[in-house]
Amino acid sequence: MYSTRIKETQEKIEDWLRNRRQKFMESKAFCEEMLKTTGIERFNLHAAFDPFDPGASRNSLYNETLEKIQNHVQFIEANNNRYSTEVLYAKQVVGVEVSDLNKKIQETREQLIDVKKSIVEECLRDEKCFAVLGEKIIDLQKTLKDTEQLLRVIFKKQDFSSEEEGILEALQDPKGTDLSLVITSQLAKDPNFNMDNLMKQIASLFRKNQIIISLSKRR
């Protein structure tokens, strides 16, 4: 009789642990799927089920998931900040209209504020809340992608003039060409060439994303 009760108790404990393990694995699979859906490349989670402390196992699972999402959103925010600087560069240096880009930058900032409010462990433990958070992150990434594509159009190479082509022909060394060599090449073509005009053409090529200008102090 006594041994039967012990066996029944053991079976109940095993059933309880089996259910807890199954629920843990289901939660882990859901978290990994959500991480993958939101664009996190390393979505696999290391948290493992501990039969001696199932509660701690779940805490570890959600803490790891939370950290991955926080890092992912921080990466998105860093990119948006970088794009914001590039938009300013596009306006002041390239001289293009950036109102659409500024709207995208601001839209991303507002989305980030909304997303950050939901990045809490309580939300991750609620599958519905987690699913909504995932959709918000996906939308956030789409807005960021739109900004990236608009910038790519702005910073693509623009057509150069026939005069500017002469300068480009002097830039044959992939490691870079000293300005003095460019001046020398222009003097060989026209001893009376105008230095101010050359500098204007160089500035124009720079704005057209045809050249990269590097400065160094003479030793």
C-alpha positions in Angstrom: 0.0 0.0 0.0 2.7 2.4 1.0 4.8 1.5 -2.1 1.8 2.1 -4.3 1.3 5.6 -2.9 5.0 6.4 -3.5 4.8 5.2 -7.1 1.6 7.3 -7.6 3.4 10.3 -6.2 6.4 9.8 -8.4 4.2 9.4 -11.5 2.4 12.7 -10.6 5.8 14.4 -10.2 7.0 13.0 -13.5 3.8 14.1 -15.2 4.1 17.6 -13.7 7.7 17.9 -14.9 6.8 16.5 -18.3 4.1 19.1 -18.7 6.4 21.9 -17.5 9.1 20.8 -19.9 6.7 20.6 -22.8 5.3 24.1 -22.0 8.9 25.4 -21.7 9.9 24.0 -25.1 6.7 25.4 -26.7 7.5 28.8 -25.3 11.1 28.6 -26.4 10.0 27.6 -29.9 7.6 30.5 -30.0 10.2 33.0 -28.9 12.7 31.7 -31.4 10.1 32.0 -34.2 9.3 35.6 -33.2 12.9 36.5 -33.1 13.4 35.0 -36.5 10.4 36.8 -37.9 11.6 40.2 -36.7 14.9 39.8 -38.6 17.2 38.7 -35.8 19.8 36.4 -37.5 21.0 34.7 -34.3 17.5 33.7 -33.1 18.4 30.4 -31.5 18.1 30.6 -27.7 20.5 28.8 -25.3 18.1 28.7 -22.3 17.5 25.1 -21.2 14.9 23.4 -19.0 16.1 22.7 -15.5 13.8 20.0 -13.8 15.1 21.1 -10.4 14.1 24.8 -11.0 11.5 25.1 -13.9 10.7 28.7 -12.8 14.3 29.8 -13.2 14.4 28.1 -16.6 11.5 30.3 -17.8 13.1 33.4 -16.4 16.3 32.6 -18.2 14.4 32.0 -21.4 12.6 35.4 -21.3 15.6 37.3 -20.1 17.7 36.0 -23.1 14.8 36.8 -25.5 14.5 40.3 -24.0 18.2 40.9 -24.4 18.2 39.9 -28.1 15.2 42.2 -28.9 16.7 45.1 -27.0 20.0 44.7 -28.9 18.1 44.4 -32.2 16.1 47.6 -31.6 19.2 49.4 -30.4 20.9 48.5 -33.7 17.9 49.9 -35.6 18.0 53.1 -33.6 21.8 53.4 -34.3 21.2 53.1 -38.0 18.4 55.7 -37.9 20.7 58.1 -36.1 23.4 57.4 -38.8 20.9 58.0 -41.6 19.9 61.3 -39.9 23.5 62.5 -40.2 23.7 61.4 -43.8 20.4 63.3 -44.5 22.0 66.4 -43.1 25.1 65.8 -45.3 22.9 65.3 -48.3 21.2 68.6 -47.7 24.2 70.7 -46.9 26.9 69.1 -49.2 25.0 67.4 -52.0 22.4 70.1 -52.0 19.3 68.0 -52.5 15.7 68.2 -51.2 15.4 66.0 -48.1 11.9 66.6 -46.8 10.8 63.1 -47.6 13.9 61.7 -45.8 13.3 63.8 -42.8 9.7 62.5 -42.6 11.0 58.9 -42.7 13.6 59.7 -40.0 11.0 61.2 -37.7 8.5 58.3 -38.4 11.2 55.8 -37.4 11.9 57.8 -34.2 8.2 57.7 -33.3 8.0 54.0 -34.0 11.0 53.4 -31.8 9.3 55.2 -28.9 6.2 53.0 -29.3 8.2 49.8 -29.7 10.4 50.4 -26.6 7.3 50.7 -24.4 6.5 47.0 -25.2 10.0 45.6 -24.7 9.4 44.3 -21.3 9.4 40.8 -20.0 5.7 40.8 -19.2 4.9 41.4 -22.8 7.1 38.5 -24.0 5.4 36.1 -21.6 2.0 37.0 -23.3 2.0 35.5 -26.8 -0.5 38.0 -28.1 1.4 41.0 -26.8 4.7 39.5 -28.2 3.1 38.9 -31.6 1.9 42.6 -31.7 5.4 43.7 -30.7 6.9 41.6 -33.5 4.6 43.3 -36.0 5.7 46.7 -34.8 9.3 45.8 -35.1 8.7 44.5 -38.7 7.0 47.8 -39.5 9.8 49.7 -37.9 12.4 47.9 -40.1 10.3 48.6 -43.2 10.4 52.4 -42.5 14.1 52.2 -41.9 14.5 50.3 -45.2 12.6 53.1 -47.0 15.1 55.6 -45.6 18.0 53.5 -46.8 16.6 53.2 -50.3 16.0 57.0 -50.6 19.5 57.7 -49.4 20.9 55.2 -51.9 19.2 57.1 -54.7 20.7 60.4 -53.5 24.2 59.1 -53.1 24.4 57.2 -56.4 26.9 58.6 -59.0 25.6 61.5 -61.0 26.5 62.3 -64.6 29.6 64.5 -65.1 30.4 67.2 -67.7 33.0 66.9 -70.4 35.3 69.2 -68.5 35.0 67.1 -65.4 35.7 64.0 -67.4 39.3 65.3 -67.9 39.8 65.4 -64.1 38.5 61.8 -63.8 40.9 60.6 -66.4 43.8 61.8 -64.2 42.5 59.7 -61.3 43.7 56.3 -62.5 45.5 55.1 -59.3 43.0 53.1 -57.2 44.9 54.1 -54.1 44.3 57.8 -54.8 46.0 60.6 -56.7 47.7 63.7 -55.3 46.1 67.0 -56.2 49.4 68.2 -57.5 49.4 65.5 -60.1 45.9 66.5 -61.2 47.1 70.1 -61.5 50.1 69.0 -63.5 47.9 67.0 -65.9 45.7 70.0 -66.5 48.7 72.2 -67.1 50.0 69.8 -69.7 46.6 70.2 -71.5 46.3 73.9 -71.0 49.1 76.0 -69.6 46.6 78.8 -69.0 44.1 76.7 -67.1 42.2 78.4 -64.2 42.9 77.1 -60.7 39.6 78.4 -59.3 37.7 76.6 -62.1 39.6 73.4 -61.3 38.6 73.5 -57.7 35.0 74.2 -58.6 35.0 71.1 -60.9 36.5 69.0 -58.1 33.8 70.2 -55.7 31.2 69.4 -58.3 32.5 65.9 -58.8 32.5 65.4 -55.1 28.9 66.5 -54.8 28.0 64.1 -57.7 29.6 61.2 -55.7 32.2 60.7 -58.5 35.3 61.2 -56.3 36.4 60.9 -52.7 38.4 63.7 -51.2 41.1 62.9 -48.6 43.1 65.5 -46.8 46.4 65.1 -45.0 48.9 67.5 -43.4 52.2 68.0 -45.3 55.1 66.7 -43.3 
